[in-house]
């Protein structure tokens, strides 16, 4: 039989490369048709390669001599292994291979055997494919059967394990657990529930019988909702009743249990005893709002009560806030011990409560030895003076510890009838500031809120708070004022001072020092003033070929600083300034008290060639000139003011004597605060040597701005 594509008279000339390209084309077509007939878990490149290999096997079998169709066995099973098992996979394979075997020029040499060999090859491939498919299906069925058996066995094991875990949890859980039917009858209870309710037998009771009878209807209605599918879980706090009738505060959770058909069959009840927790929460709440030592309300509780009292107080009678601070309480604790101090605080708390026992009032303890009282006034409430008198009388009674009588006194700040809409935080701050002003007057003092004084204090505190930033930003600068000789008015030196330009206002130097003392900036300010003033005086002396000294007056804390000597010497070295051109002044009070290291600093500075001065000098301070290497004394400002008033000839006589004594001790005398020519003349006549004040220089300035 002759192929329809050639007449058999001749065989076309083809090269091996032509045959290879033809096979690739057939293999790609075969791969494409199989990929579109079913999902194959391979990349397209892998499928193309596999089909090319199988096509080589088929063509080799077709061209075998003697012809052996059995060589194609394995092609069908390979297709099955590749999961070419779609409903059209075999048919498309037969179509592709049948056409290729009949039409490919490479197979022309089979001549009249071509169709016979093609049929036999396709039959072998189909038979092989079907047998492999049958084995594949059989294997899958066996795998499924084995998986089902294994799953059933695993399910049984898991069920047994789950049951065992449930039993373990049910038995050992610290929470009470019960399984009840939908009517509330107990099916099973765990030991924790039996202990909680003091019952071992639940056969004669239902869930609703062990709940407080006032709450049982609500629990029963909730369980009906669970059974009817309106809810899946119930969580409530209920009182349950023990067998002895005692109530248990319980946190109850109820969940529906269903059968395989999702029909509710039972309820799972979990009960947590909250009785101890409720007591503990109550104790913690009380502790968070009360002082542990005295049992009084603390600041947090007092603040809440204060806000309530302000709203509820009668508009005419109002309320009164007392802020108390025990005087010298540290002396009690340091002298007699902390335990005695604690007993004093507890006794003070009892006595303060006794003072206001008949009033609508609250006594609280703030930090340390501070207390507060808020009284909601009525027609019978004692006035402020009477109340303070009662407090002082109560506290004045000695408290005896081991035979020793200890009494406590208090300073008190009072805010009477604050507005009902007052901010509580601001009101407490106001009371505290009033208390501080009272303490400034001594012990066992009291003060009534003064709006003007409060405004002044707030302004001072605001300045004090802003001072560190002002120093950092350069708003505080070092300036100098001249010291003159009273005999001829010649400038003999310059005193360093600070100038703070704050919001177009110049803060006085004395106030700068007071604020610095309150903020802890006093020592850094001293170093800044020394460093800058030394630079200025050096520049001035260089420019004008002068040898004028620099005066620096120190405060008490600056004078007592243990680093003072080292700091002064460092600044002198850095600025290359001769020590003889520096004069340091210290207050007489700190030198006489020998506080800290002031006396040692005074002597060491003098030993290093620095001229030393005593300021705030008065008749009681003469011994400073005798005991210390002071080369100058500066009259106390209060005596200068008394002389300026001109009302006391005794003061003037005392000042002349003081100047004379100073000269006898070898010290010159400087007077600060001279504001007129007449004052300068009087002090010169009294024997004073040097003067400072607005009369000699209206203001202070950088030395670069001054003319000699």
C-alpha positions as CSV (number, residue, x, y, z in Angstrom):
1,X,0.0,0.0,0.0
2,X,1.3,3.5,-0.9
3,X,1.2,6.5,1.4
4,X,-1.1,9.2,0.2
5,X,1.6,11.8,0.6
6,X,4.0,10.3,-2.0
7,X,3.8,7.9,-4.9
8,X,6.4,5.5,-3.6
9,X,8.6,6.0,-6.7
10,X,11.2,7.9,-4.8
11,X,12.2,8.9,-1.2
12,X,12.7,12.6,-0.6
13,X,16.2,13.5,0.4
14,X,16.2,14.5,4.2
15,X,19.0,15.1,6.6
16,X,19.1,14.0,10.2
17,X,18.7,17.6,11.3
18,X,15.4,17.8,9.3
19,X,14.2,14.6,11.0
20,X,15.1,16.0,14.4
21,X,13.2,19.2,13.8
22,X,10.2,17.2,12.7
23,X,10.2,15.1,15.8
24,X,10.4,18.3,18.0
25,X,7.4,19.7,16.2
26,X,5.3,16.5,16.7
27,X,6.4,16.3,20.4
28,X,5.4,19.9,21.1
29,X,2.0,19.3,19.5
30,X,1.5,16.1,21.5
31,X,2.5,18.0,24.7
32,X,0.2,20.8,24.0
33,X,-2.8,18.6,23.4
34,X,-2.2,16.6,26.6
35,X,-1.7,19.8,28.7
36,X,-5.1,21.1,27.5
37,X,-6.9,17.8,28.2
38,X,-6.0,17.6,31.9
39,X,-3.9,19.2,34.6
40,X,-0.3,18.0,34.7
41,X,1.9,18.7,37.7
42,X,4.9,19.7,35.6
43,X,6.3,22.7,33.8
44,X,5.7,23.0,30.1
45,X,9.4,22.5,29.4
46,X,9.3,19.2,31.4
47,X,6.2,18.0,29.4
48,X,7.8,18.9,26.1
49,X,10.9,17.0,27.0
50,X,9.0,13.9,28.1
51,X,6.9,13.8,24.9
52,X,10.1,14.1,22.8
53,X,11.6,11.1,24.6
54,X,8.4,9.0,24.2
55,X,8.2,10.0,20.5
56,X,11.8,8.7,20.0
57,X,10.7,5.4,21.5
58,X,7.7,5.1,19.2
59,X,9.7,6.0,16.0
60,X,12.5,3.6,17.0
61,X,10.0,0.7,17.4
62,X,8.4,1.6,14.0
63,X,11.8,1.5,12.3
64,X,13.0,-1.7,14.0
65,X,14.1,-4.6,11.8
66,X,12.8,-7.1,12.3
67,X,9.8,-5.1,13.4
68,X,9.0,-5.5,17.1
69,X,6.0,-3.5,18.4
70,X,6.7,-4.6,21.9
71,X,9.5,-2.0,22.0
72,X,6.7,0.6,22.5
73,X,5.6,-0.9,25.8
74,X,6.1,1.6,28.5
75,X,4.9,4.6,26.6
76,X,1.3,4.2,27.8
77,X,2.4,3.6,31.4
78,X,4.7,6.6,31.3
79,X,1.8,8.8,30.3
80,X,-0.3,7.5,33.2
81,X,2.7,8.1,35.6
82,X,2.7,11.7,34.3
83,X,-1.0,11.9,35.2
84,X,-2.1,12.2,31.6
85,X,-5.4,10.5,32.6
86,X,-7.9,13.0,31.4
87,X,-11.0,11.9,29.5
88,X,-9.4,12.8,26.1
89,X,-5.8,12.1,26.9
90,X,-5.6,8.7,25.2
91,X,-7.7,9.7,22.2
92,X,-5.4,12.8,21.5
93,X,-2.3,10.6,21.9
94,X,-3.6,8.1,19.3
95,X,-4.5,11.0,17.0
96,X,-1.1,12.6,17.2
97,X,0.9,9.4,16.9
98,X,-1.3,7.9,14.2
99,X,-0.9,10.9,11.9
100,X,2.8,11.1,12.6
101,X,3.4,7.4,11.8
102,X,1.6,7.7,8.5
103,X,2.9,11.1,7.3
104,X,6.3,11.8,8.7
105,X,8.9,11.5,5.9
106,X,11.4,9.9,8.3
107,X,9.2,6.7,8.2
108,X,8.9,6.5,4.4
109,X,11.3,3.6,4.2
110,X,8.7,1.3,5.9
111,X,6.9,1.3,2.5
112,X,4.0,-1.0,2.3
113,X,4.5,-2.1,6.0
114,X,3.7,1.4,7.2
115,X,0.0,1.2,8.0
116,X,0.3,-2.3,9.5
117,X,3.1,-1.3,11.8
118,X,1.3,1.9,12.8
119,X,-1.8,0.0,13.8
120,X,0.2,-2.5,15.8
121,X,2.2,0.2,17.6
122,X,-0.9,2.2,18.5
123,X,-2.5,-1.0,19.8
124,X,0.5,-1.8,22.0
125,X,0.5,1.8,23.3
126,X,-3.2,1.8,24.0
127,X,-3.1,-1.5,25.8
128,X,-0.2,-0.4,27.9
129,X,-2.0,2.8,28.7
130,X,-5.2,1.1,29.8
131,X,-3.4,-1.5,32.0
132,X,-1.4,1.3,33.7
133,X,-4.6,3.3,34.2
134,X,-6.3,0.3,35.7
135,X,-3.4,-0.2,38.1
136,X,-3.4,3.5,38.9
137,X,-7.1,3.5,39.8
138,X,-6.8,0.3,41.8
139,X,-3.9,1.8,43.8
140,X,-5.9,5.0,44.5
141,X,-8.8,2.9,45.7
142,X,-6.5,1.0,48.1
143,X,-5.0,4.2,49.3
144,X,-8.4,5.7,50.0
145,X,-9.5,2.6,51.8
146,X,-6.4,2.6,53.9
147,X,-6.8,6.3,54.6
148,X,-10.4,5.8,55.7
149,X,-9.4,3.0,58.0
150,X,-6.6,5.1,59.4
151,X,-8.8,8.1,59.8
152,X,-11.4,6.1,61.7
153,X,-8.8,4.7,64.0
154,X,-7.3,8.2,64.6
155,X,-10.7,9.6,65.3
156,X,-11.3,7.0,67.9
157,X,-8.0,7.7,69.5
158,X,-8.6,11.4,69.4
159,X,-12.0,10.9,70.9
160,X,-10.5,8.9,73.7
161,X,-7.7,11.4,74.3
162,X,-10.2,14.3,74.2
163,X,-12.4,12.5,76.7
164,X,-9.4,11.9,79.0
165,X,-8.3,15.5,78.8
166,X,-11.8,16.7,79.5
167,X,-12.0,14.4,82.5
168,X,-8.6,15.6,83.8
169,X,-9.6,19.3,83.4
170,X,-13.1,18.7,84.8
171,X,-11.7,16.9,87.9
172,X,-8.6,19.1,88.6
173,X,-10.0,22.5,87.6
174,X,-10.0,25.1,90.5
175,X,-13.2,26.5,89.1
176,X,-16.4,24.8,89.9
177,X,-17.8,22.9,86.8
178,X,-21.1,21.2,86.3
179,X,-23.0,19.5,83.5
180,X,-26.8,20.0,83.8
181,X,-29.7,19.0,81.5
182,X,-31.9,21.7,80.0
183,X,-34.2,21.5,83.0
184,X,-31.3,22.4,85.3
185,X,-30.8,18.9,86.9
186,X,-27.2,18.1,87.7
187,X,-25.6,15.3,85.6
188,X,-22.1,15.7,86.8
189,X,-20.2,18.0,89.1
190,X,-16.5,18.4,89.8
191,X,-14.8,18.5,93.3
192,X,-14.2,22.2,93.1
193,X,-17.9,22.9,92.8
194,X,-18.7,20.5,95.6
195,X,-16.2,22.2,97.9
196,X,-17.5,25.7,96.9
197,X,-21.1,24.9,97.7
198,X,-20.2,22.4,100.5
199,X,-22.2,19.6,98.8
200,X,-21.3,16.1,97.7
201,X,-24.8,15.1,96.6
202,X,-26.6,17.1,93.9
203,X,-29.3,14.6,93.1
204,X,-32.1,16.4,95.0
205,X,-31.4,19.9,93.7
206,X,-31.2,21.7,90.4
207,X,-29.0,24.6,89.2
208,X,-31.8,27.0,90.1
209,X,-32.0,25.7,93.7
210,X,-28.4,26.6,94.4
211,X,-28.7,30.2,93.1
212,X,-30.0,32.9,95.4
213,X,-33.8,32.8,95.1
214,X,-34.0,36.4,94.1
215,X,-31.7,35.8,91.2
216,X,-32.9,32.3,90.2
217,X,-35.7,33.5,87.8
218,X,-33.1,35.5,85.8
219,X,-30.8,32.5,85.5
220,X,-33.7,30.2,84.5
221,X,-34.8,32.7,81.8
222,X,-31.2,33.0,80.5
223,X,-30.9,29.2,80.3
224,X,-34.1,29.0,78.2
225,X,-32.7,31.5,75.8
226,X,-29.6,29.4,75.5
227,X,-31.6,26.2,74.8
228,X,-33.8,28.1,72.2
229,X,-30.7,29.3,70.4
230,X,-31.1,33.0,71.2
231,X,-27.6,33.0,72.7
232,X,-24.6,30.6,72.8
233,X,-23.0,31.7,76.0
234,X,-24.1,33.3,79.3
235,X,-21.8,35.3,81.6
236,X,-23.2,36.7,84.8
237,X,-22.2,37.4,88.4
238,X,-24.6,35.7,90.8
239,X,-24.9,34.7,94.4
240,X,-24.9,31.0,95.0
241,X,-26.0,29.4,98.3
242,X,-24.0,26.8,100.1
243,X,-25.7,23.9,101.9
244,X,-25.2,25.8,105.2
245,X,-27.0,28.9,103.8
246,X,-24.0,31.1,103.4
247,X,-23.9,33.1,100.2
248,X,-21.0,32.8,97.7
249,X,-20.3,35.7,95.3
250,X,-19.7,33.8,92.0
251,X,-18.8,34.6,88.4
252,X,-21.0,32.1,86.4
253,X,-20.6,31.1,82.7
254,X,-23.1,28.8,81.0
255,X,-22.5,27.3,77.5
256,X,-24.8,25.1,75.4
257,X,-23.7,21.5,74.6
258,X,-25.1,20.0,71.4
259,X,-25.3,16.5,69.9
260,X,-24.2,15.6,66.4
261,X,-27.4,17.1,65.0
262,X,-26.7,20.4,66.6
263,X,-29.6,19.9,69.0
264,X,-29.0,21.4,72.5
265,X,-28.8,18.5,75.0
266,X,-27.0,19.9,78.1
267,X,-25.6,23.0,79.6
268,X,-21.9,23.3,80.8
269,X,-21.8,25.5,83.9
270,X,-18.5,27.1,85.1
271,X,-18.4,28.9,88.4
272,X,-15.6,31.1,89.8
273,X,-15.7,32.0,93.5
274,X,-15.3,35.8,93.5
275,X,-15.9,36.3,97.3
276,X,-12.2,36.6,98.2
277,X,-11.5,38.6,95.1
278,X,-14.3,41.1,95.9
279,X,-12.9,41.5,99.4
280,X,-9.4,42.0,98.0
281,X,-10.5,44.5,95.4
282,X,-12.3,46.4,98.2
283,X,-9.1,46.4,100.3
284,X,-7.0,47.6,97.3
285,X,-9.5,50.3,96.5
286,X,-9.4,51.5,100.1
287,X,-5.6,51.4,100.1
288,X,-5.4,53.4,96.9
289,X,-7.5,56.2,98.4
290,X,-6.2,56.2,101.9
291,X,-2.9,56.7,103.7
292,X,-1.6,53.3,105.0
293,X,-0.1,54.7,108.2
294,X,-2.9,57.0,109.5
295,X,-5.9,55.6,107.7
296,X,-6.8,59.1,106.5
297,X,-7.8,59.8,102.9
298,X,-4.9,60.6,100.7
299,X,-4.4,63.4,98.2
300,X,-6.3,61.7,95.4
301,X,-9.4,61.0,97.5
302,X,-9.2,64.4,99.1
303,X,-9.1,66.1,95.7
304,X,-12.2,64.3,94.6
305,X,-14.0,65.2,97.9
306,X,-12.9,68.8,97.6
307,X,-14.5,69.2,94.2
308,X,-17.7,67.7,95.5
309,X,-17.7,70.0,98.6
310,X,-17.2,73.1,96.5
311,X,-20.3,72.3,94.4
312,X,-22.5,71.3,97.4
313,X,-21.5,74.1,99.8
314,X,-24.0,76.8,100.8
315,X,-23.4,79.9,98.7
316,X,-23.3,82.1,101.8
317,X,-21.4,79.9,104.3
318,X,-19.1,78.3,101.6
319,X,-16.3,76.0,102.5
320,X,-12.8,76.4,104.1
321,X,-9.6,74.7,103.2
322,X,-6.8,74.3,105.7
323,X,-3.4,73.1,104.6
324,X,-1.1,72.1,107.6
325,X,2.6,71.3,107.8
326,X,4.0,70.0,111.1
327,X,6.9,72.3,112.4
328,X,10.3,70.7,112.8
329,X,9.0,67.2,112.4
330,X,12.4,66.0,111.2
331,X,13.7,66.8,114.7
332,X,11.4,64.2,116.1
333,X,12.3,61.5,113.6
334,X,16.0,62.3,113.8
335,X,16.1,62.6,117.5
336,X,13.7,59.8,118.6
337,X,13.5,57.6,115.5
338,X,11.2,56.9,112.7
339,X,8.9,54.7,114.8
340,X,8.2,57.6,117.2
341,X,7.6,59.9,114.2
342,X,5.0,57.5,112.8
343,X,3.2,57.4,116.1
344,X,3.2,61.2,116.3
345,X,1.6,61.3,112.8
346,X,-1.0,58.8,113.8
347,X,-1.8,60.8,116.9
348,X,-2.0,64.0,115.0
349,X,-4.4,62.4,112.6
350,X,-6.7,61.4,115.5
351,X,-6.6,64.8,117.0
352,X,-7.4,66.6,113.8
353,X,-10.4,64.3,113.3
354,X,-11.5,65.1,116.8
355,X,-11.3,68.9,116.1
356,X,-13.8,68.6,113.1
357,X,-15.8,65.7,114.6
358,X,-19.0,67.7,114.7
359,X,-18.6,69.2,111.2
360,X,-19.2,68.0,107.6
361,X,-15.5,67.8,107.0
362,X,-12.7,65.5,105.8
363,X,-9.2,65.3,107.1
364,X,-6.5,63.9,104.8
365,X,-2.8,63.3,104.9
366,X,-0.7,64.4,102.1
367,X,3.0,63.7,101.6
368,X,5.2,63.3,104.7
369,X,4.1,65.6,107.6
370,X,1.5,67.6,105.6
371,X,-2.3,67.4,106.3
372,X,-5.3,69.0,104.8
373,X,-8.9,69.7,106.1
374,X,-11.9,70.7,104.0
375,X,-14.9,71.9,106.0
376,X,-18.3,72.4,104.5
377,X,-19.4,75.4,106.6
378,X,-22.8,75.7,108.3
379,X,-24.3,78.2,110.7
380,X,-22.7,76.4,113.6
381,X,-19.2,76.0,112.2
382,X,-16.5,77.9,114.2
383,X,-14.9,80.7,112.3
384,X,-11.3,80.4,111.0
385,X,-9.6,81.8,114.1
386,X,-11.6,79.6,116.4
387,X,-10.8,76.5,114.3
388,X,-7.1,77.3,114.2
389,X,-7.1,77.9,117.9
390,X,-8.7,74.5,118.4
391,X,-6.1,72.8,116.2
392,X,-3.2,74.4,118.0
393,X,-4.6,73.5,121.4
394,X,-5.1,69.9,120.4
395,X,-1.7,69.5,118.9
396,X,0.0,71.3,121.9
397,X,-1.0,68.5,124.3
398,X,2.2,66.3,124.7
399,X,2.2,62.8,123.5
400,X,4.1,60.4,125.8
401,X,6.5,57.7,124.5
402,X,8.5,55.8,127.0
403,X,8.1,58.6,129.5
404,X,9.1,61.3,127.1
405,X,6.4,63.9,126.2
406,X,6.5,65.0,122.6
407,X,4.3,67.8,121.2
408,X,3.8,68.8,117.6
409,X,2.9,72.3,116.3
410,X,1.7,73.2,112.8
411,X,1.9,76.1,110.4
412,X,-1.4,76.5,108.5
413,X,-2.4,78.0,105.2
414,X,-6.1,78.9,105.0
415,X,-8.3,79.5,101.9
416,X,-11.7,80.7,103.1
417,X,-14.8,80.5,100.9
418,X,-13.1,79.7,97.6
419,X,-15.5,80.1,94.5
420,X,-17.6,77.0,93.8
421,X,-16.2,76.8,90.3
422,X,-12.5,76.9,91.5
423,X,-10.1,74.5,89.7
424,X,-9.2,72.0,92.4
425,X,-5.6,71.7,91.4
426,X,-5.2,75.5,91.4
427,X,-7.0,75.7,94.8
428,X,-4.6,73.2,96.4
429,X,-1.6,75.0,94.9
430,X,-3.0,78.3,96.3
431,X,-3.4,76.7,99.8
432,X,0.2,75.4,99.6
433,X,1.6,78.8,98.7
434,X,-0.4,80.4,101.5
435,X,1.1,77.8,103.9
436,X,4.6,78.6,102.6
437,X,4.1,82.3,103.3
438,X,2.9,81.5,106.8
439,X,6.0,79.3,107.5
440,X,8.2,82.2,106.4
441,X,7.0,84.1,109.5
442,X,8.1,81.3,111.9
443,X,6.7,78.3,113.5
444,X,3.0,77.8,114.6
445,X,2.0,80.6,112.3
446,X,-1.1,80.7,110.1
447,X,-2.0,82.8,107.1
448,X,-5.2,83.6,105.2
449,X,-5.1,83.5,101.4
450,X,-4.1,87.0,100.0
451,X,-4.8,87.4,96.3
452,X,-2.2,90.2,96.0
453,X,0.5,88.1,97.8
454,X,-0.5,85.1,95.8
455,X,-0.1,87.0,92.5
456,X,3.4,88.3,93.6
457,X,4.5,84.8,94.6
458,X,3.2,83.3,91.3
459,X,5.1,85.9,89.4
460,X,8.3,85.1,91.4
461,X,7.9,81.4,90.9
462,X,7.3,81.9,87.2
463,X,10.5,83.9,86.9
464,X,12.4,81.3,88.9
465,X,11.1,78.6,86.6
466,X,12.2,80.6,83.5
467,X,15.6,81.5,84.8
468,X,17.5,78.3,83.6
469,X,16.2,78.9,80.1
470,X,17.1,82.6,80.2
471,X,20.7,81.8,81.2
472,X,20.9,79.2,78.4
473,X,19.6,81.7,75.8
474,X,21.9,84.5,76.8
475,X,19.1,86.7,78.3
476,X,21.2,87.0,81.5
477,X,24.4,88.9,81.0
478,X,27.3,90.1,83.1
479,X,27.6,93.9,83.6
480,X,29.7,96.1,85.9
481,X,29.3,99.2,88.0
482,X,32.0,101.5,89.1
483,X,33.4,101.8,92.7
484,X,34.6,105.4,93.4
485,X,36.8,106.9,96.1
486,X,34.7,109.2,98.2
487,X,37.5,111.7,98.8
488,X,38.0,112.7,95.1
489,X,35.3,110.7,93.1
490,X,38.0,108.7,91.2
491,X,37.0,105.3,89.9
492,X,38.9,102.7,91.8
493,X,37.4,99.5,90.5
494,X,34.3,97.8,89.1
495,X,31.8,95.4,90.7
496,X,30.4,92.5,88.6
497,X,26.6,92.1,88.6
498,X,24.0,90.3,86.5
499,X,21.4,92.0,84.2
500,X,18.4,90.0,83.1
501,X,16.3,91.6,80.4
502,X,13.0,89.8,80.7
503,X,10.1,90.8,78.3
504,X,11.3,94.4,78.1
505,X,11.8,94.6,81.9
506,X,15.1,94.5,83.7
507,X,15.0,92.1,86.7
508,X,16.9,93.7,89.7
509,X,20.2,92.0,90.6
510,X,19.1,91.2,94.1
511,X,16.0,89.4,92.7
512,X,18.2,87.5,90.3
513,X,20.2,86.2,93.2
514,X,17.1,85.3,95.2
515,X,15.6,83.4,92.3
516,X,18.9,81.6,91.6
517,X,19.0,80.4,95.2
518,X,15.6,78.9,94.8
519,X,16.4,77.1,91.5
520,X,19.9,75.8,92.3
521,X,21.5,78.1,89.7
522,X,23.4,80.2,92.2
523,X,26.7,78.3,91.8
524,X,26.6,78.2,87.9
525,X,25.7,81.9,87.9
526,X,28.7,82.6,90.1
527,X,31.0,80.9,87.6
528,X,29.4,82.6,84.6
529,X,29.8,86.0,86.4
530,X,33.4,85.3,87.3
531,X,34.4,84.2,83.8
532,X,32.7,87.0,81.9
533,X,33.7,89.8,84.4
534,X,37.3,88.7,84.4
535,X,37.3,88.9,80.6
536,X,35.7,92.4,80.6
537,X,38.1,93.8,83.3
538,X,41.1,92.4,81.4
539,X,39.9,94.0,78.2
540,X,39.2,97.3,79.9
541,X,42.6,97.5,81.6
542,X,44.4,96.6,78.4
543,X,42.5,99.2,76.4
544,X,43.0,102.0,78.9
545,X,46.4,100.9,80.3
546,X,44.8,100.6,83.8
547,X,45.1,98.3,86.8
548,X,41.6,98.6,88.2
549,X,40.4,95.6,90.3
550,X,37.2,93.5,89.9
551,X,34.8,93.1,92.8
552,X,32.6,90.1,93.1
553,X,30.2,89.8,96.0
554,X,29.1,86.2,96.8
555,X,26.0,84.9,98.4
556,X,26.0,82.6,101.4
557,X,25.7,79.4,99.4
558,X,28.3,80.6,96.9
559,X,30.7,81.3,99.7
560,X,30.3,77.9,101.2
561,X,30.8,76.0,98.0
562,X,33.8,73.5,98.4
563,X,34.7,74.1,94.8
564,X,34.9,77.9,95.2
565,X,38.7,78.3,95.4
566,X,39.4,76.0,92.5
567,X,36.8,77.7,90.3
568,X,38.2,81.2,91.1
569,X,41.8,80.1,90.3
570,X,40.8,78.4,87.1
571,X,39.0,81.6,85.8
572,X,42.0,83.7,86.7
573,X,44.3,81.3,84.8
574,X,42.0,81.2,81.8
575,X,41.8,85.0,81.5
576,X,45.4,85.6,82.5
577,X,44.3,87.9,85.2
578,X,46.5,89.0,88.1
579,X,45.0,87.7,91.4
580,X,45.7,91.1,93.1
581,X,43.2,92.6,90.7
582,X,40.3,90.5,92.1
583,X,38.4,91.2,95.3
584,X,36.0,88.6,96.7
585,X,33.3,89.6,99.2
586,X,31.5,87.2,101.6
587,X,28.5,87.9,103.9
588,X,29.5,88.4,107.5
589,X,26.7,86.1,108.8
590,X,28.0,83.0,107.1
591,X,31.6,83.7,108.2
592,X,30.5,84.2,111.9
593,X,28.4,81.0,111.7
594,X,31.4,79.1,110.2
595,X,28.9,77.5,107.9
596,X,30.3,74.9,105.5
597,X,33.7,75.9,104.2
598,X,33.2,79.6,104.0
599,X,36.0,80.5,106.5
600,X,38.5,78.1,104.9
601,X,37.6,79.5,101.4
602,X,38.1,83.0,102.8
603,X,41.6,82.2,104.1
604,X,42.7,80.2,101.1
605,X,41.7,82.9,98.6
606,X,43.6,85.5,100.6
607,X,46.6,83.2,100.6
608,X,46.5,83.2,96.8
609,X,46.8,87.0,96.7
610,X,43.1,87.8,96.3
611,X,41.8,90.8,98.3
612,X,39.0,89.7,100.6
613,X,36.0,91.7,101.8
614,X,33.2,91.2,104.4
615,X,29.8,92.6,103.3
616,X,26.5,93.1,105.2
617,X,28.9,94.4,107.9
618,X,27.5,95.8,111.2
619,X,28.7,96.4,114.8
620,X,28.1,92.8,115.8
621,X,30.4,91.5,113.0
622,X,33.7,93.3,114.1
623,X,35.3,90.0,115.1
624,X,35.4,89.1,111.4
625,X,38.0,91.8,110.8
626,X,40.0,90.5,113.8
627,X,39.9,86.8,113.0
628,X,40.1,86.8,109.2
629,X,42.5,88.4,106.6
630,X,39.9,90.9,105.4
631,X,41.2,94.0,103.7
632,X,37.8,95.7,103.3
633,X,34.3,95.8,105.0
634,X,31.1,96.8,103.3
635,X,28.4,98.4,105.5
636,X,25.1,96.4,105.8
637,X,22.3,97.8,103.5
638,X,19.9,98.1,106.4
639,X,22.2,100.6,108.2
640,X,22.6,102.6,105.0
641,X,18.9,102.9,104.7
642,X,18.6,104.0,108.4
643,X,21.2,106.7,107.8
644,X,19.4,107.8,104.7
645,X,16.2,108.4,106.7
646,X,18.1,110.9,108.9
647,X,15.9,110.2,111.9
648,X,18.4,108.7,114.3
649,X,21.5,110.5,115.6
650,X,22.3,107.3,117.5
651,X,22.6,105.3,114.2
652,X,24.9,108.0,112.7
653,X,27.1,107.9,115.8
654,X,27.2,104.1,115.7
655,X,28.2,104.2,112.0
656,X,31.1,106.6,112.6
657,X,32.3,104.4,115.4
658,X,32.0,101.3,113.2
659,X,34.0,102.9,110.4
660,X,36.7,103.9,112.9
661,X,36.9,100.4,114.4
662,X,37.2,99.0,110.8
663,X,40.1,101.3,110.1
664,X,41.7,100.3,113.4
665,X,41.5,96.7,112.1
666,X,43.3,97.7,109.0
667,X,40.3,97.4,106.7
668,X,38.9,100.0,104.3
669,X,35.2,100.8,104.4
670,X,32.9,100.6,101.4
671,X,29.3,101.9,101.3
672,X,26.8,100.6,98.8
673,X,23.5,102.3,97.9
674,X,24.6,106.0,97.8
675,X,22.1,107.8,95.6
676,X,22.9,111.5,96.0
677,X,25.8,113.9,96.5
678,X,24.6,114.7,100.0
679,X,24.8,111.0,101.0
680,X,28.3,110.7,99.5
681,X,29.4,113.8,101.4
682,X,28.0,112.5,104.7
683,X,29.7,109.1,104.3
684,X,33.0,110.8,103.4
685,X,32.7,112.9,106.5
686,X,32.0,109.8,108.5
687,X,35.3,108.3,107.3
688,X,34.1,105.8,104.6
689,X,36.6,105.2,101.9
690,X,34.7,104.0,98.8
691,X,31.2,104.2,97.5
692,X,28.8,102.3,95.2
693,X,25.4,103.3,94.0
694,X,23.3,105.1,91.4
695,X,24.9,108.4,92.3
696,X,28.1,107.3,90.6
697,X,26.7,105.4,87.7
698,X,22.9,105.5,86.9
699,X,23.0,102.0,85.6
700,X,25.3,99.1,85.0
701,X,26.9,98.2,81.7
702,X,29.4,96.1,79.8
703,X,32.9,97.6,80.5
704,X,33.3,98.1,76.7
705,X,30.6,100.8,76.9
706,X,32.2,102.6,79.9
707,X,34.8,105.5,79.6
708,X,37.5,105.9,82.1
